[in-house]
Amino acid sequence: QVQLVESGGGLVQSGGSLNLSCRASGFNLDLYTVGWFRQAPGKEREGVSCVGSDDGGTFVTESVRGRFTISRESGNTVALQMNRLKPEYTGVYYCAIVERHPSLPCSGVPAAEYKYWGQGTQVTVSS
């Protein structure tokens, strides 16, 4: 059974850090592009970061660049390290997977093409 489970969310003060994990079961996560997405209250879901399956190339969206780092970890897991958090980063964070695109880096793959999604983990940053 294919399953993605996010963890690591919580309540943190502005300037704090959280480390989110996306753990896969039922398949090898290394074979897929993995994306992290955020849905803030009242807003559309947006892509935050991704890591490719082939060369492991990574992307972090400009609004969080220098604060967030994505990495593949042992245990069939992808992590999202979030530092110097701001209140505007509050939302539900989802991880999702998609097969490697033949010609686009992970940053060019639309969210609608991601195949499987986790249930999300809530991140709340207080001011």
C-alpha positions in Angstrom: 0.0 0.0 0.0 1.4 3.4 -1.1 1.5 5.8 1.8 3.1 9.1 2.6 3.1 10.4 6.1 4.2 13.9 7.2 5.4 14.7 10.7 7.3 17.4 12.5 4.8 20.2 12.4 3.8 22.2 15.4 3.6 25.6 17.0 6.7 27.7 17.0 7.6 31.3 17.7 8.8 33.6 14.9 12.4 33.0 14.3 12.3 29.4 15.4 12.9 26.2 13.5 11.0 23.0 12.6 12.1 19.9 10.7 9.4 18.3 8.7 9.6 14.6 7.6 7.9 12.9 4.8 8.1 9.1 5.2 7.1 6.7 2.5 5.9 3.1 2.8 5.0 0.7 0.1 7.5 2.0 -2.4 11.1 3.4 -2.8 10.9 7.1 -2.3 14.3 7.6 -4.0 12.7 6.7 -7.4 10.3 9.6 -7.3 10.5 13.4 -7.3 9.2 14.7 -4.0 7.6 18.0 -3.4 6.6 20.0 -0.3 3.6 22.2 -0.6 1.9 24.7 1.8 -1.7 25.7 2.1 -2.2 28.8 4.2 -5.6 29.6 5.6 -7.8 31.0 2.9 -5.1 30.7 0.2 -4.4 28.3 -2.6 -1.9 25.6 -2.2 1.6 26.6 -3.3 4.8 24.7 -4.0 7.6 25.3 -1.4 10.4 22.9 -2.4 11.2 19.8 -4.3 13.9 17.3 -4.9 14.4 15.3 -8.1 14.7 11.6 -8.4 17.6 11.4 -10.9 20.3 13.8 -10.0 18.8 14.9 -6.8 18.5 18.4 -7.9 16.7 20.6 -5.5 14.5 23.7 -5.6 13.3 26.1 -3.0 10.8 28.8 -3.8 12.1 32.3 -3.5 10.0 33.4 -0.6 11.7 30.9 1.7 15.1 30.5 0.0 17.9 30.6 2.5 15.6 29.5 5.3 14.3 26.1 4.0 16.4 23.2 3.0 15.1 19.9 1.4 17.0 16.7 1.7 16.7 13.0 1.2 17.3 11.1 4.4 17.7 7.5 5.3 14.6 5.4 6.1 12.8 6.3 2.9 12.3 9.9 4.1 12.6 13.4 2.7 13.1 16.2 5.2 12.3 19.9 5.0 14.4 21.9 7.5 12.7 25.2 8.1 14.7 27.9 9.9 14.0 31.5 10.9 10.3 31.0 10.5 7.9 33.8 9.9 4.2 34.0 10.8 3.4 34.1 7.1 4.8 30.5 6.7 1.8 29.2 8.8 -0.2 26.6 7.0 -0.7 22.9 6.4 2.4 21.4 4.8 2.0 18.4 2.4 4.5 16.2 0.7 3.7 14.5 -2.6 5.4 12.4 -5.2 5.5 12.3 -9.0 7.5 10.2 -11.4 10.5 11.9 -12.9 9.5 14.3 -15.7 11.5 13.5 -18.9 12.5 17.0 -19.6 11.6 19.3 -16.7 13.4 19.9 -13.4 11.2 19.3 -10.3 10.5 23.0 -10.1 8.7 22.9 -13.5 6.3 20.1 -12.6 2.8 21.4 -11.8 1.2 20.3 -8.5 -1.6 18.8 -10.4 0.7 16.1 -11.8 1.8 14.9 -8.4 0.4 11.4 -8.0 0.2 10.7 -4.2 -0.2 13.1 -1.3 0.2 12.8 2.4 -2.4 14.0 4.9 -0.4 17.1 5.8 1.1 18.5 9.0 0.1 21.8 10.5 2.8 24.5 11.0 1.8 27.5 13.1 4.3 30.3 13.5 3.3 32.9 16.2 4.5 36.4 16.1 
